[in-house]
Amino acid sequence: MMPIWLALAKVLLAFVVGLGVVVLLVWFERKIVSDLQNRIGPNRAGPFGILQTVADGLKLFFKEQITPSRVERFVFELAPFLAVVPALMLFLVVPIARPIEITLDGAPYLLSFAALDINVGLLFALAMSSIAVYAIVLAGWSSGSKYPLIGGVRGSAQAISYEAAMGLSMVAVVMWVTTLPGVTDMGAMSVNEIVLRQQGTFFPDLLALSWIPQWNLIPQFPAFVIFMIAIFAETNRAPFDLVEAEQEIVAGFNTEYSGMRFAMFFLAEYLNMFTMSALAVSLFLGGWGGPFLDTIDGWAATALSFGYFLFKTGLVLFLFVWVRATLPRFRYDQLMQLGWKRLIPTALLWLILTTLVVSFREFGAPWA
């Protein structure tokens, strides 16, 4: 059984990594968007403007928190916490580095770098992403204003529409991974298990093709595309940012928020970006896996695997920023049509095809 101090250390590490990356992510997005738009971007606070996010956070922390007279006060103040907590909790199931064997109380112990290494990790991730939309709905309803209410209603409809497609794409990955050679007894619903089963290459005996990694991205590419579109919508990022469309509903669900409460919604958005990107890396891009990990051992391998994980997650985050800087916002009817008429039927069709392929691979042809 894991000691309580080790469990707390893993949770603290996950929170430090998550919050630290968010601070860099805000700066990263501003610099990338400014480069794409031929601007300079943050360049005053700290080297290359890297402390601009810290300055903005301190400013919001000391700003006055205005509470309008018509709000439902308890729910109004609770909503920002409901936005941040699920985003932090979701990251707990993501393994950020290669497991390492340590000695604990005189016995060998395999230390996983997923703070919450459970055999239903994907179900936990889906549950946390579902809870996050309550923050948007409750913030919009409790504000006592029509624009936040419209943003909250939009957020709930958008989450319902795209969560189904995201879940179906994850089911396809689970079915595919289930029949791969086993690594542990955790089961294919464990995020750590999915990452472990993507290590190695598809054709280790063929010299010309031995470099191709055994990532789910290759056999499950349609599921990857569906998952990426869905997480853009789940995180309310462009071109799916109808929840806070400035031209239509001022600032959407957080119109009446200011000061630290607004900062918590801001933090939750970027935390969700990072956690969903990390989940995409774990499901489709081999997680912390990479070259040369088999040639080294111990903490050096763990550090290198952590570097691979951050690099891959950074690539997915760059895609978030690139799309925001280049694509216009969908109309609301287009958003709904894409979700219900395109994405969900495509995800269902791919799930059926995956089922057939997995069945043939596991049991052979029924007529043979």
Residue pairs with C-beta under 8 A, 6 or more apart in sequence:
3 104
6 104
6 111
7 115
10 113
10 114
10 115
11 92
11 115
11 116
13 113
13 115
14 88
14 91
14 92
14 96
14 115
15 88
17 91
17 96
18 88
18 91
18 271
18 274
18 275
19 271
21 274
21 310
21 313
22 267
22 270
22 271
22 274
23 53
23 54
23 57
24 50
24 53
25 270
25 273
25 274
25 317
26 52
26 53
26 56
26 270
27 42
27 49
27 50
27 52
27 53
28 314
28 317
28 321
29 320
29 321
29 324
30 41
30 42
30 49
30 52
31 41
31 42
31 48
31 49
32 318
32 321
32 322
32 325
33 39
33 41
33 321
33 324
33 325
34 40
34 41
34 42
35 41
36 322
36 325
36 326
37 325
41 49
42 48
42 49
42 50
42 52
43 49
44 52
45 51
45 52
45 54
45 55
46 52
46 54
57 263
60 259
60 260
60 262
60 263
60 266
61 259
61 260
61 263
63 258
63 259
63 260
64 258
64 259
65 258
65 259
65 260
65 261
66 256
66 258
66 259
67 73
67 76
68 143
68 144
68 145
68 256
69 144
70 144
70 145
71 142
71 143
71 144
71 256
72 141
72 142
72 144
73 142
75 138
75 141
75 142
76 139
76 142
76 143
76 256
77 261
78 138
79 135
79 136
79 138
79 139
79 142
80 135
80 139
80 257
80 260
80 261
80 262
80 264
80 265
80 268
81 264
82 131
82 132
82 134
82 135
82 138
83 132
83 135
83 136
83 139
83 264
83 265
83 268
84 264
84 267
84 268
84 271
86 128
86 129
86 131
86 132
86 135
87 128
87 132
87 268
87 271
87 272
87 275
88 271
89 124
89 128
90 124
90 125
90 128
90 129
90 272
90 275
90 276
90 279
91 115
91 271
91 274
91 275
91 278
92 114
92 115
92 116
93 114
93 115
93 116
93 117
93 118
93 121
93 122
93 124
93 125
93 191
94 114
94 191
94 275
94 278
94 279
94 282
95 112
95 113
95 114
95 117
95 191
95 192
95 195
95 282
95 287
95 288
96 113
96 114
96 278
96 288
96 306
96 309
97 113
97 288
97 302
97 303
97 305
97 306
97 309
98 113
98 288
98 289
98 293
98 301
98 302
98 305
99 110
99 111
99 112
99 113
99 192
100 110
100 111
100 298
100 299
100 301
100 302
101 108
101 109
101 110
101 111
102 108
102 109
102 111
103 109
112 192
113 288
113 302
113 306
114 121
114 191
114 192
116 124
117 186
117 190
117 192
118 124
118 190
119 186
119 187
119 189
119 190
119 193
120 189
120 190
121 189
121 190
121 191
121 192
122 170
122 174
122 189
122 190
122 191
122 194
123 189
125 191
125 279
126 163
126 166
126 167
126 170
129 163
129 166
129 234
129 272
129 276
130 159
130 163
132 159
132 234
132 268
132 272
133 155
133 156
133 159
135 265
135 268
136 151
136 152
136 155
136 156
136 159
136 236
136 243
136 253
137 152
137 153
137 155
137 156
137 253
138 152
139 148
139 152
139 253
139 254
139 257
139 265
140 148
140 149
140 150
140 151
140 152
140 153
140 155
140 252
140 253
141 148
141 149
141 152
143 149
143 253
143 255
143 256
143 257
144 256
145 255
145 256
147 249
147 250
147 251
147 252
147 255
148 249
148 252
148 253
148 254
148 255
148 256
150 249
150 252
151 243
151 244
151 249
151 251
151 252
151 253
151 254
151 255
152 243
152 253
154 242
154 243
154 252
154 332
155 236
155 243
155 252
155 253
157 336
158 233
158 236
158 240
158 242
158 243
158 335
158 339
159 233
159 234
161 233
161 335
161 336
161 339
161 340
161 344
162 229
162 230
162 233
162 234
162 240
162 339
162 343
163 230
163 234
164 339
164 344
164 347
165 226
165 229
165 230
165 339
165 343
165 344
165 346
165 347
166 226
166 227
166 230
166 231
166 234
168 226
168 344
168 347
168 348
168 350
168 351
169 223
169 224
169 226
169 227
169 230
169 347
169 350
170 223
170 227
170 283
171 351
172 220
172 223
172 347
172 350
172 351
172 354
173 194
173 216
173 220
173 223
173 283
173 284
174 188
174 189
174 194
175 351
175 354
175 355
175 358
176 216
176 219
176 220
176 354
176 358
177 188
177 193
177 194
177 197
177 216
178 188
178 358
179 358
179 361
179 362
180 197
181 197
182 197
183 193
183 196
183 197
184 190
184 192
184 193
184 196
186 192
186 193
187 193
188 194
188 197
191 279
191 282
191 283
194 216
194 282
194 283
194 287
195 282
195 286
195 287
195 288
195 289
197 214
198 213
198 214
198 215
198 216
198 286
198 287
198 289
199 214
199 286
199 289
199 293
200 213
200 214
201 209
201 210
201 211
201 212
201 213
201 214
202 209
202 212
202 213
202 214
202 218
203 209
203 210
203 212
204 210
212 218
213 286
213 289
214 286
215 284
215 285
215 286
215 289
216 223
216 224
216 283
216 284
217 224
217 284
217 285
220 284
220 354
222 346
222 350
223 284
223 347
223 350
223 354
224 280
224 284
226 343
226 346
226 347
226 350
227 280
227 283
227 284
228 280
228 316
228 319
229 338
229 343
230 343
231 276
231 277
231 279
231 280
232 238
232 239
232 240
232 320
232 323
233 240
233 335
233 339
234 272
234 276
235 269
235 272
235 273
235 276
235 320
236 242
236 243
236 244
236 269
237 269
237 273
237 320
237 323
237 324
238 323
238 324
238 327
238 329
239 323
239 327
239 328
239 329
239 330
240 329
240 330
240 335
241 329
242 329
242 330
242 332
242 335
243 252
243 253
244 251
244 252
244 253
244 254
245 252
245 329
249 255
254 262
254 265
257 265
273 317
273 320
274 313
274 317
277 313
277 316
277 317
277 320
278 309
278 313
280 316
281 287
281 309
281 312
281 313
281 316
285 312
285 316
286 312
287 309
287 312
288 305
288 306
288 308
288 309
289 305
289 308
290 304
290 305
290 308
292 304
293 301
293 304
293 305
293 308
296 304
330 338
